[in-house]
């Protein structure tokens, strides 16, 4: 019935998540509120961990891409599930450290890491720094030398694969701000340059071809290209790259139209390509990293809002105003992203109207969805936006000085707060 398996409808006709009544949750914790189902998160983590064991004989590590959703409790859950962590900022590093995440299981990404962030990573002994450009390579070597350290690095490569996704979230093609291009020879030049430095050790190559990808073929093609590059490096330099990070980007269900492939099928197909190329170049199968983010938390989360005004413009549209908006979900404004909208107060009723869900920010573009089918909403009804566990809280803002919503985690039908709602005092704490 729903795109999220953790959702259902109870005897009151209310939407439930993890067995908890969403209308009751909204009344208890207020709205807007993000709600996550812990079992869904852990099941997704387990599927990736098991696939590494199954297809690579355990010779690899699944790492949660924390940019999808970063908070201390999620770091603890991911660590408990035997995964690593992919971070992209000093703030994400700091969050992981405060959650006692093992630093050796962390990779630090980013296309413009500051000296302060690199020094933080070095001081915390972060396991791997993923180098994005030559300036960063030189800076990292200098900073590591100053600390008398030799740091293990990965190198982000653009494999030139078109992942057929939104232009803003395609990152594997040559025209991207991320990484070194293969086509121009830039990547090989950068690899050779690493061997001239004494305080970095290149052990890994990394690629990421985009996000919300449903097809298997782009992942297989990227794996083939990266393995060919490993073969070329060995042939030209004599150095063997022993680790390969194939990134993430696995698609999830935002609506019934989305048909993601089972994650196990991705892993099976890609592993065959990696193993075949290893045999072709007579090299050991590299240690494999993958970085799922959205597919770990996306479908585990929903956002609850309370309906304010309902404004019907005859023969044009009906605006349904909610007490949140682009400050807690910017993705529709950025990408025109599709979401499934449910009247949580009347989830037992079939959609009988189409509405535009409008946020409260002073922007005409502050919309969550247009022409969304829904059971007729009325003032004070609770509206649920599904599949908001990824890239909602993590992209939230205080635009219009609106406070950020809390995150509630459900486990064994019991809710708990894992991120508190911002207060107005929180909002002005840095003002002078």
C-alpha positions as CSV (number, residue, x, y, z in Angstrom):
1,X,0.0,0.0,0.0
2,X,2.8,2.4,0.9
3,X,6.3,2.9,-0.6
4,X,7.7,2.5,2.9
5,X,7.4,-1.0,4.4
6,X,7.4,0.3,7.9
7,X,4.1,2.1,7.4
8,X,0.6,0.9,8.0
9,X,-2.9,2.0,8.9
10,X,-4.4,1.4,12.4
11,X,-8.0,0.9,13.5
12,X,-8.5,4.7,13.8
13,X,-7.6,5.2,10.2
14,X,-4.4,6.8,11.1
15,X,-1.0,6.3,9.4
16,X,1.4,4.3,11.6
17,X,5.2,4.0,11.4
18,X,7.0,1.2,13.3
19,X,3.6,0.5,14.9
20,X,3.3,4.0,16.3
21,X,0.3,6.2,15.5
22,X,1.6,9.3,13.6
23,X,-1.2,11.5,14.7
24,X,-0.4,10.7,18.3
25,X,3.3,11.3,17.6
26,X,2.5,14.7,16.1
27,X,0.4,15.6,19.1
28,X,3.1,14.5,21.5
29,X,6.2,15.9,19.8
30,X,4.7,18.7,17.8
31,X,5.1,19.4,14.1
32,X,7.0,19.5,11.9
33,X,8.8,16.4,13.1
34,X,11.0,13.8,11.4
35,X,10.2,10.2,12.3
36,X,12.5,7.3,11.6
37,X,12.0,3.5,11.9
38,X,15.2,1.9,13.4
39,X,14.4,-1.6,12.2
40,X,14.3,-0.4,8.6
41,X,17.7,1.3,9.0
42,X,19.3,-1.8,10.6
43,X,17.8,-4.1,7.9
44,X,19.3,-2.0,5.2
45,X,22.7,-1.9,6.9
46,X,22.6,-5.6,7.4
47,X,21.8,-6.2,3.7
48,X,25.0,-4.4,2.6
49,X,27.2,-6.0,5.2
50,X,25.9,-9.4,4.2
51,X,26.4,-8.7,0.5
52,X,30.1,-7.9,1.1
53,X,30.4,-11.3,2.9
54,X,28.6,-13.1,0.1
55,X,30.1,-11.6,-3.0
56,X,33.6,-10.6,-1.8
57,X,34.2,-13.2,0.8
58,X,34.2,-10.5,3.4
59,X,37.0,-8.6,1.7
60,X,35.4,-5.2,1.9
61,X,33.5,-2.7,4.0
62,X,30.1,-1.0,3.6
63,X,30.3,2.6,4.7
64,X,27.3,4.8,5.5
65,X,27.4,8.1,3.6
66,X,26.6,10.4,6.5
67,X,25.8,13.4,4.3
68,X,22.4,11.7,3.9
69,X,21.7,12.1,7.6
70,X,24.3,12.8,10.3
71,X,23.6,12.8,14.0
72,X,25.3,11.0,16.9
73,X,22.6,8.3,17.3
74,X,22.8,7.3,13.7
75,X,26.6,7.0,13.9
76,X,26.1,4.7,16.9
77,X,23.6,2.5,15.0
78,X,25.9,2.3,11.9
79,X,28.8,1.3,14.1
80,X,26.7,-1.3,15.9
81,X,25.9,-2.7,12.5
82,X,29.6,-3.2,11.6
83,X,29.7,-0.5,9.0
84,X,32.2,2.3,8.3
85,X,31.4,5.9,7.8
86,X,31.9,8.3,4.9
87,X,32.1,12.0,6.1
88,X,32.5,15.2,4.1
89,X,33.2,18.0,6.5
90,X,34.7,18.9,9.8
91,X,31.3,18.9,11.4
92,X,30.6,15.3,10.3
93,X,34.0,14.2,11.6
94,X,33.3,16.0,15.0
95,X,29.9,14.3,15.2
96,X,31.3,10.9,14.6
97,X,34.1,11.4,17.2
98,X,31.6,12.6,19.8
99,X,29.6,9.4,19.1
100,X,32.8,7.3,19.7
101,X,32.9,6.1,16.1
102,X,36.2,4.2,15.3
103,X,38.3,6.7,13.3
104,X,40.1,4.0,11.4
105,X,36.7,3.1,9.8
106,X,36.1,6.6,8.5
107,X,36.8,8.1,5.0
108,X,37.0,11.8,4.7
109,X,35.6,13.2,1.3
110,X,35.1,16.6,-0.1
111,X,36.2,18.7,-3.1
112,X,37.5,21.6,-1.0
113,X,38.7,20.5,2.4
114,X,40.1,23.3,4.4
115,X,43.5,23.1,6.2
116,X,41.6,23.2,9.5
117,X,39.5,20.2,8.5
118,X,42.5,18.2,7.2
119,X,44.4,18.9,10.4
120,X,41.3,17.7,12.4
121,X,41.3,14.5,10.3
122,X,45.0,14.0,11.0
123,X,44.7,14.7,14.7
124,X,41.8,12.2,15.0
125,X,43.7,9.6,12.9
126,X,40.9,9.3,10.4
127,X,41.4,6.1,8.4
128,X,41.5,7.5,4.9
129,X,41.5,10.9,3.2
130,X,40.0,10.9,-0.3
131,X,42.0,13.4,-2.3
132,X,40.0,15.5,-4.8
133,X,42.6,17.7,-6.6
134,X,46.4,18.4,-6.8
135,X,46.3,21.4,-4.6
136,X,44.7,19.3,-1.8
137,X,47.3,16.5,-2.4
138,X,50.1,19.0,-1.9
139,X,48.5,20.6,1.1
140,X,47.8,17.2,2.7
141,X,51.4,16.1,2.3
142,X,52.6,19.4,3.9
143,X,50.3,19.1,6.9
144,X,51.0,15.4,7.4
145,X,54.8,16.2,7.2
146,X,54.4,18.9,9.9
147,X,52.8,16.3,12.2
148,X,55.4,13.7,11.3
149,X,52.7,11.4,9.9
150,X,52.2,9.2,6.8
151,X,48.5,9.3,5.9
152,X,46.7,6.7,3.8
153,X,44.8,8.3,0.9
154,X,42.3,7.5,-1.7
155,X,42.0,9.4,-5.0
156,X,38.6,10.3,-6.4
157,X,38.3,9.5,-10.1
158,X,35.7,10.6,-12.6
159,X,35.1,7.4,-14.7
160,X,33.1,9.3,-17.3
161,X,29.9,7.3,-16.7
162,X,26.5,8.9,-17.3
163,X,24.2,7.6,-14.6
164,X,21.0,9.0,-16.2
165,X,19.9,10.9,-13.1
166,X,19.3,14.6,-12.4
167,X,22.0,16.9,-13.7
168,X,22.6,18.3,-10.2
169,X,23.3,14.8,-8.7
170,X,25.4,13.3,-11.6
171,X,29.0,13.2,-10.4
172,X,30.8,10.7,-12.5
173,X,31.1,12.6,-15.8
174,X,34.0,14.8,-16.9
175,X,32.1,18.0,-16.3
176,X,31.9,17.7,-12.5
177,X,33.5,19.6,-9.6
178,X,34.5,16.3,-8.0
179,X,37.7,14.4,-8.7
180,X,40.3,13.7,-11.4
181,X,39.3,13.0,-15.0
182,X,40.4,9.8,-16.8
183,X,39.9,11.0,-20.3
184,X,42.3,13.9,-20.1
185,X,45.1,11.9,-18.5
186,X,44.7,14.1,-15.4
187,X,44.0,11.1,-13.2
188,X,47.2,9.2,-14.2
189,X,49.3,12.3,-13.7
190,X,47.9,12.8,-10.2
191,X,48.5,9.1,-9.3
192,X,52.1,9.4,-10.4
193,X,52.5,12.6,-8.4
194,X,51.5,10.9,-5.2
195,X,54.5,8.6,-5.4
196,X,56.8,11.7,-5.2
197,X,55.5,12.6,-1.8
198,X,56.8,11.0,1.5
199,X,53.9,11.7,3.7
200,X,51.0,10.2,1.8
201,X,50.4,6.6,0.8
202,X,48.0,5.9,-2.1
203,X,46.2,2.6,-1.4
204,X,42.8,3.2,-2.9
205,X,40.9,4.6,-5.8
206,X,37.4,6.0,-5.5
207,X,34.5,6.8,-7.8
208,X,30.9,7.8,-7.4
209,X,28.7,8.1,-10.5
210,X,25.7,9.8,-9.0
211,X,22.6,9.4,-6.9
212,X,19.1,7.8,-7.1
213,X,20.2,5.3,-9.8
214,X,18.0,2.4,-10.7
215,X,20.0,0.7,-13.4
216,X,22.7,-1.8,-12.7
217,X,24.7,-1.3,-15.9
218,X,26.3,2.1,-15.0
219,X,27.7,0.6,-11.8
220,X,29.1,-2.4,-13.7
221,X,30.6,0.0,-16.4
222,X,32.2,2.1,-13.7
223,X,33.7,-0.9,-12.0
224,X,35.2,-2.1,-15.3
225,X,36.7,1.3,-16.0
226,X,38.1,1.6,-12.5
227,X,39.7,-1.9,-12.6
228,X,41.1,-1.0,-16.1
229,X,42.7,2.0,-14.5
230,X,44.2,-0.1,-11.6
231,X,45.7,-2.3,-14.3
232,X,47.1,0.7,-16.2
233,X,48.7,2.1,-13.0
234,X,50.4,-1.2,-12.3
235,X,51.6,-1.4,-15.9
236,X,53.0,2.1,-16.0
237,X,54.3,2.5,-12.4
238,X,54.7,-1.0,-11.0
239,X,52.5,0.1,-8.0
240,X,49.5,-2.1,-7.1
241,X,46.3,-0.3,-5.8
242,X,44.9,-2.7,-3.3
243,X,41.6,-1.0,-2.5
244,X,38.7,0.1,-4.6
245,X,35.8,2.3,-3.4
246,X,32.8,2.1,-5.8
247,X,30.7,4.8,-4.0
248,X,27.0,4.7,-3.6
249,X,24.0,6.1,-5.4
250,X,21.5,3.2,-5.2
251,X,17.9,4.4,-5.8
252,X,15.0,4.2,-3.4
253,X,11.2,4.4,-3.6
254,X,9.8,8.0,-3.4
255,X,6.7,7.0,-5.2
256,X,5.0,3.9,-6.7
257,X,6.6,4.8,-10.0
258,X,10.1,4.1,-8.6
259,X,11.3,0.5,-9.2
260,X,14.7,0.2,-7.5
261,X,16.7,-3.0,-8.2
262,X,17.3,-5.2,-5.1
263,X,20.7,-4.1,-3.6
264,X,21.8,-7.7,-3.7
265,X,21.5,-7.7,-7.5
266,X,23.7,-4.6,-7.8
267,X,26.4,-6.2,-5.6
268,X,26.2,-9.5,-7.5
269,X,26.7,-7.9,-10.9
270,X,29.4,-5.5,-9.9
271,X,31.4,-8.2,-8.0
272,X,31.5,-10.4,-11.1
273,X,32.9,-7.5,-13.1
274,X,35.6,-6.8,-10.4
275,X,36.6,-10.4,-10.1
276,X,36.8,-10.9,-13.9
277,X,39.0,-7.8,-14.3
278,X,41.2,-9.0,-11.5
279,X,41.8,-12.2,-13.3
280,X,42.4,-10.4,-16.6
281,X,45.2,-8.3,-15.0
282,X,46.5,-11.1,-12.8
283,X,46.1,-9.1,-9.7
284,X,44.4,-9.8,-6.3
285,X,40.7,-8.8,-6.0
286,X,40.9,-5.4,-4.3
287,X,39.4,-4.7,-0.9
288,X,36.0,-3.2,-1.8
289,X,34.3,-0.2,-0.2
290,X,30.8,0.9,-1.0
291,X,29.1,4.0,0.4
292,X,25.3,3.7,0.6
293,X,23.5,6.7,2.2
294,X,20.1,7.4,0.9
295,X,19.3,3.7,0.6
296,X,20.1,3.2,4.3
297,X,17.9,5.9,5.7
298,X,15.7,7.3,3.0
299,X,12.7,5.0,3.2
300,X,13.0,4.6,7.0
301,X,11.9,8.2,7.5
302,X,8.8,10.4,7.1
303,X,8.0,14.0,8.0
304,X,4.8,15.0,9.7
305,X,3.2,18.4,9.3
306,X,0.0,20.0,10.5
307,X,-2.4,21.6,8.0
308,X,-3.0,25.3,8.4
309,X,-5.0,27.2,5.7
310,X,-6.5,25.5,2.7
311,X,-6.8,27.9,-0.2
312,X,-8.8,26.9,-3.3
313,X,-8.2,28.9,-6.5
314,X,-11.1,27.7,-8.8
315,X,-9.9,26.1,-12.0
316,X,-6.2,26.7,-11.0
317,X,-5.2,24.7,-7.9
318,X,-5.7,24.1,-4.2
319,X,-2.9,25.2,-1.9
320,X,-2.6,23.2,1.4
321,X,-0.4,25.2,3.8
322,X,1.7,23.3,6.3
323,X,3.7,24.4,9.3
324,X,7.1,23.6,7.7
325,X,8.4,23.7,4.2
326,X,11.6,24.3,2.3
327,X,13.5,24.9,5.6
328,X,13.0,21.2,6.4
329,X,12.7,19.8,2.9
330,X,14.5,21.7,0.2
331,X,14.6,19.0,-2.4
332,X,11.4,19.9,-4.3
333,X,12.6,23.5,-4.7
334,X,16.0,22.2,-5.9
335,X,15.2,19.2,-8.0
336,X,11.4,19.0,-8.3
337,X,11.8,15.8,-6.4
338,X,8.8,13.5,-6.3
339,X,7.3,12.5,-3.0
340,X,4.3,10.5,-1.8
341,X,2.0,12.5,0.3
342,X,-0.5,10.9,2.8
343,X,-3.2,12.4,4.9
344,X,-2.1,10.7,8.1
345,X,-5.3,11.6,9.9
346,X,-7.3,9.8,7.2
347,X,-4.9,7.2,5.9
348,X,-7.7,4.7,5.4
349,X,-9.3,6.9,2.8
350,X,-8.3,6.7,-0.9
351,X,-6.9,9.9,-2.5
352,X,-9.9,11.9,-3.8
353,X,-8.3,15.3,-4.7
354,X,-5.1,16.8,-6.0
355,X,-3.4,19.6,-4.1
356,X,-0.2,21.6,-3.9
357,X,1.6,21.3,-0.5
358,X,2.8,24.8,0.3
359,X,5.3,25.7,3.0
360,X,5.3,28.6,5.4
361,X,8.4,30.3,4.1
362,X,8.1,33.7,2.4
363,X,9.1,32.3,-1.0
364,X,6.6,31.5,-3.8
365,X,8.8,28.4,-4.6
366,X,8.4,27.0,-1.1
367,X,6.5,23.9,-2.2
368,X,6.8,20.3,-1.1
369,X,4.8,18.8,-4.0
370,X,2.4,19.9,-6.7
371,X,-0.7,18.1,-8.0
372,X,-0.3,15.5,-5.2
373,X,-3.2,13.0,-4.9
374,X,-4.4,12.9,-1.3
375,X,-7.5,12.3,0.8
376,X,-9.1,15.7,1.2
377,X,-7.1,17.6,3.9
378,X,-8.7,19.9,6.4
379,X,-7.3,22.3,8.9
380,X,-5.4,20.6,11.7
381,X,-5.1,17.3,9.8
382,X,-1.7,15.7,10.0
383,X,0.1,15.4,6.6
384,X,2.9,12.8,6.1
385,X,5.6,13.2,3.4
386,X,7.1,9.7,2.9
387,X,10.8,8.7,2.2
388,X,12.3,11.8,3.8
389,X,14.9,10.0,5.9
390,X,17.7,11.2,3.6
391,X,18.7,14.7,2.5
392,X,15.9,16.4,4.5
393,X,17.2,17.0,8.1
394,X,20.7,17.1,6.7
395,X,19.8,19.9,4.3
396,X,17.5,21.8,6.6
397,X,18.0,25.5,7.3
398,X,16.8,28.3,9.6
399,X,15.5,30.4,6.7
400,X,13.0,33.0,8.0
401,X,14.4,32.1,11.4
402,X,12.3,29.0,11.5
403,X,13.6,26.5,14.1
404,X,14.7,23.1,12.9
405,X,12.4,20.1,13.6
406,X,13.4,17.2,15.9
407,X,14.1,13.6,14.9
408,X,12.2,10.9,16.6
409,X,13.4,7.3,16.3
410,X,11.0,4.3,16.7
411,X,12.2,1.0,18.1
412,X,9.9,-1.8,19.3
413,X,6.9,0.5,19.0
414,X,8.6,3.0,21.4
415,X,9.6,6.5,20.2
416,X,12.6,8.4,21.5
417,X,14.1,11.8,20.7
418,X,17.5,11.5,19.0
419,X,17.7,15.1,17.9
420,X,15.9,17.8,19.9
421,X,13.8,20.5,18.4
422,X,15.6,23.8,18.2
423,X,14.4,26.5,20.6
424,X,14.4,30.2,19.9
425,X,17.2,30.5,22.3
426,X,19.2,28.0,20.2
427,X,18.4,30.1,17.2
428,X,20.0,33.3,18.6
429,X,22.9,31.7,20.6
430,X,25.6,32.9,18.3
431,X,24.1,36.4,17.8
432,X,26.1,39.2,19.4
